Amino acid sequence: MSDGRVYYIDHGPRATTWSDPRYTGPTSSTNQAVDEYGASSNSSVHDTNTRDEELVASFETRGVELWNLRQVYEWLKHFGKMYASDADKLYSHGVDGRMLLSAVDDQSLQDIGITSIMHRRKILMTIDDLKLVQIKRQS
C-alpha cells in the first residue's frame, strides 16, 4: 500500500531521492515557485549573483581539493537544471575536487562534451572563485 509519496531517480549519481530533480533550487520562505533554472519567480540578475556567491561560500569550508566526484557533481548541479548534463559529464569523466582546481580548462570542458561556451565560461569563472577561496583559506 502506497502512502502517496513519490520518489525520483537521479540518474547522475544513480540514486533515489524524495526531491523532484526538475526543481534544483530551494523555494523561498514565501513558497514562491522555482523555475526550471532554479530561480524564483521574482529573481533578478542580482539574486542570481548572490546565489552564486552563496554557493561558493557554502562549499568554502569543505576544502575543494578534497571533494569527491559526488561533491563536484552536486556543486555543478546547483547552477540549475541547464547544467545537469554538464554535471553528468564531469562525474562520468572522474572529475573530483583536486582535478577541478588543477586540470579543468576550456579545452578539457570541450573535450568531455560541454559545448555551450556560456556554460564553460560560468563553470570556469566559478572555479576561479573557488581557487580564490582556497588561497584565502591557506593564508
C-alpha positions as a Markdown table, in Angstrom:
| # | Residue | x | y | z |
|---|---|---|---|---|
| 1 | Met | 0.0 | 0.0 | 0.0 |
| 2 | Ser | 1.4 | 3.4 | -1.0 |
| 3 | Asp | 1.4 | 6.4 | 1.2 |
| 4 | Gly | 1.0 | 8.7 | -1.8 |
| 5 | Arg | 4.6 | 9.9 | -1.8 |
| 6 | Val | 6.6 | 9.8 | -5.0 |
| 7 | Tyr | 10.3 | 9.2 | -5.2 |
| 8 | Tyr | 12.6 | 10.2 | -8.1 |
| 9 | Ile | 15.6 | 8.6 | -9.7 |
| 10 | Asp | 18.6 | 10.9 | -10.0 |
| 11 | His | 20.4 | 9.4 | -12.9 |
| 12 | Gly | 23.7 | 11.3 | -12.5 |
| 13 | Pro | 24.7 | 9.6 | -9.2 |
| 14 | Arg | 22.3 | 6.8 | -9.7 |
| 15 | Ala | 20.4 | 7.4 | -6.5 |
| 16 | Thr | 16.8 | 7.8 | -5.5 |
| 17 | Thr | 15.5 | 10.9 | -3.8 |
| 18 | Trp | 12.3 | 12.4 | -2.4 |
| 19 | Ser | 13.1 | 15.7 | -4.1 |
| 20 | Asp | 11.9 | 16.4 | -7.6 |
| 21 | Pro | 15.1 | 16.8 | -9.7 |
| 22 | Arg | 13.3 | 19.1 | -12.0 |
| 23 | Tyr | 13.5 | 21.8 | -9.3 |
| 24 | Thr | 17.1 | 22.4 | -8.5 |
| 25 | Gly | 16.8 | 25.5 | -6.3 |
| 26 | Pro | 15.1 | 25.9 | -2.9 |
| 27 | Thr | 11.8 | 27.7 | -2.7 |
| 28 | Ser | 11.7 | 30.9 | -0.8 |
| 29 | Ser | 10.2 | 31.3 | 2.6 |
| 30 | Thr | 7.0 | 32.5 | 0.9 |
| 31 | Asn | 6.9 | 29.3 | -1.1 |
| 32 | Gln | 7.3 | 31.0 | -4.4 |
| 33 | Ala | 7.6 | 28.7 | -7.4 |
| 34 | Val | 11.0 | 27.8 | -8.6 |
| 35 | Asp | 11.5 | 27.7 | -12.3 |
| 36 | Glu | 13.4 | 25.0 | -14.3 |
| 37 | Tyr | 16.7 | 27.0 | -13.8 |
| 38 | Gly | 16.3 | 27.2 | -10.0 |
| 39 | Ala | 15.2 | 30.8 | -9.9 |
| 40 | Ser | 12.2 | 32.1 | -8.1 |
| 41 | Ser | 9.5 | 34.0 | -10.0 |
| 42 | Asn | 10.8 | 37.4 | -9.0 |
| 43 | Ser | 14.5 | 36.7 | -9.3 |
| 44 | Ser | 16.8 | 39.3 | -10.7 |
| 45 | Val | 20.4 | 39.3 | -12.0 |
| 46 | His | 21.5 | 40.5 | -8.6 |
| 47 | Asp | 19.7 | 37.5 | -7.0 |
| 48 | Thr | 21.5 | 35.1 | -9.4 |
| 49 | Asn | 24.9 | 36.6 | -8.5 |
| 50 | Thr | 24.0 | 36.4 | -4.8 |
| 51 | Arg | 23.1 | 32.7 | -5.2 |
| 52 | Asp | 26.5 | 32.1 | -7.0 |
| 53 | Glu | 28.3 | 33.8 | -4.1 |
| 54 | Glu | 26.3 | 31.9 | -1.6 |
| 55 | Leu | 27.1 | 28.6 | -3.4 |
| 56 | Val | 30.8 | 29.3 | -3.4 |
| 57 | Ala | 30.6 | 30.2 | 0.3 |
| 58 | Ser | 28.6 | 27.1 | 1.1 |
| 59 | Phe | 31.4 | 24.9 | -0.3 |
| 60 | Glu | 34.1 | 27.1 | 1.1 |
| 61 | Thr | 34.5 | 25.2 | 4.4 |
| 62 | Arg | 34.8 | 21.7 | 2.8 |
| 63 | Gly | 38.2 | 22.2 | 1.1 |
| 64 | Val | 37.6 | 21.9 | -2.6 |
| 65 | Glu | 40.7 | 19.9 | -3.2 |
| 66 | Leu | 39.2 | 17.1 | -1.0 |
| 67 | Trp | 35.8 | 17.0 | -2.9 |
| 68 | Asn | 34.9 | 13.6 | -4.2 |
| 69 | Leu | 33.1 | 13.0 | -7.5 |
| 70 | Arg | 29.7 | 13.4 | -5.9 |
| 71 | Gln | 30.5 | 16.8 | -4.3 |
| 72 | Val | 31.7 | 18.1 | -7.7 |
| 73 | Tyr | 28.5 | 16.8 | -9.2 |
| 74 | Glu | 26.3 | 18.5 | -6.6 |
| 75 | Trp | 28.3 | 21.7 | -6.9 |
| 76 | Leu | 27.6 | 21.9 | -10.7 |
| 77 | Lys | 24.0 | 20.9 | -10.3 |
| 78 | His | 23.5 | 23.9 | -8.0 |
| 79 | Phe | 23.9 | 26.1 | -11.1 |
| 80 | Gly | 20.5 | 24.9 | -12.3 |
| 81 | Lys | 18.7 | 22.4 | -14.4 |
| 82 | Met | 20.5 | 23.5 | -17.6 |
| 83 | Tyr | 23.8 | 22.3 | -16.1 |
| 84 | Ala | 22.6 | 18.8 | -15.2 |
| 85 | Ser | 24.1 | 17.2 | -18.3 |
| 86 | Asp | 27.3 | 19.1 | -17.7 |
| 87 | Ala | 27.4 | 17.7 | -14.1 |
| 88 | Asp | 26.9 | 14.2 | -15.5 |
| 89 | Lys | 29.8 | 14.7 | -17.9 |
| 90 | Leu | 32.2 | 15.8 | -15.1 |
| 91 | Tyr | 31.0 | 12.9 | -13.0 |
| 92 | Ser | 31.4 | 10.3 | -15.7 |
| 93 | His | 34.9 | 11.6 | -16.5 |
| 94 | Gly | 36.0 | 11.3 | -12.9 |
| 95 | Val | 36.4 | 15.0 | -12.1 |
| 96 | Asp | 37.0 | 15.3 | -8.4 |
| 97 | Gly | 37.9 | 18.5 | -6.4 |
| 98 | Arg | 41.6 | 18.2 | -7.0 |
| 99 | Met | 41.1 | 17.8 | -10.7 |
| 100 | Leu | 38.6 | 20.6 | -10.8 |
| 101 | Leu | 41.1 | 23.0 | -9.4 |
| 102 | Ser | 44.1 | 21.9 | -11.3 |
| 103 | Ala | 43.2 | 20.4 | -14.6 |
| 104 | Val | 39.9 | 21.8 | -15.8 |
| 105 | Asp | 40.2 | 24.4 | -18.5 |
| 106 | Asp | 38.1 | 25.5 | -21.5 |
| 107 | Gln | 39.6 | 22.8 | -23.8 |
| 108 | Ser | 39.1 | 20.0 | -21.3 |
| 109 | Leu | 35.4 | 21.0 | -20.8 |
| 110 | Gln | 35.0 | 20.9 | -24.6 |
| 111 | Asp | 36.8 | 17.5 | -24.8 |
| 112 | Ile | 34.3 | 16.0 | -22.4 |
| 113 | Gly | 31.4 | 17.4 | -24.4 |
| 114 | Ile | 30.3 | 20.6 | -22.8 |
| 115 | Thr | 29.6 | 22.5 | -25.9 |
| 116 | Ser | 28.0 | 25.7 | -24.7 |
| 117 | Ile | 30.5 | 28.5 | -24.4 |
| 118 | Met | 28.4 | 30.2 | -21.8 |
| 119 | His | 28.3 | 27.1 | -19.7 |
| 120 | Arg | 32.0 | 26.7 | -19.9 |
| 121 | Arg | 32.6 | 30.3 | -19.0 |
| 122 | Lys | 30.3 | 30.1 | -16.0 |
| 123 | Ile | 32.0 | 26.9 | -14.8 |
| 124 | Leu | 35.5 | 28.4 | -15.3 |
| 125 | Met | 34.6 | 31.7 | -13.6 |
| 126 | Thr | 33.2 | 29.8 | -10.6 |
| 127 | Ile | 36.3 | 27.6 | -10.5 |
| 128 | Asp | 38.3 | 30.8 | -10.3 |
| 129 | Asp | 36.2 | 31.9 | -7.4 |
| 130 | Leu | 36.8 | 28.6 | -5.7 |
| 131 | Lys | 40.6 | 28.9 | -6.2 |
| 132 | Leu | 40.4 | 32.4 | -4.6 |
| 133 | Val | 38.6 | 30.9 | -1.6 |
| 134 | Gln | 41.3 | 28.2 | -1.3 |
| 135 | Ile | 44.0 | 30.9 | -1.4 |
| 136 | Lys | 42.3 | 32.8 | 1.4 |
| 137 | Arg | 41.9 | 29.6 | 3.5 |
| 138 | Gln | 45.6 | 28.9 | 3.2 |
| 139 | Ser | 46.7 | 32.4 | 4.3 |
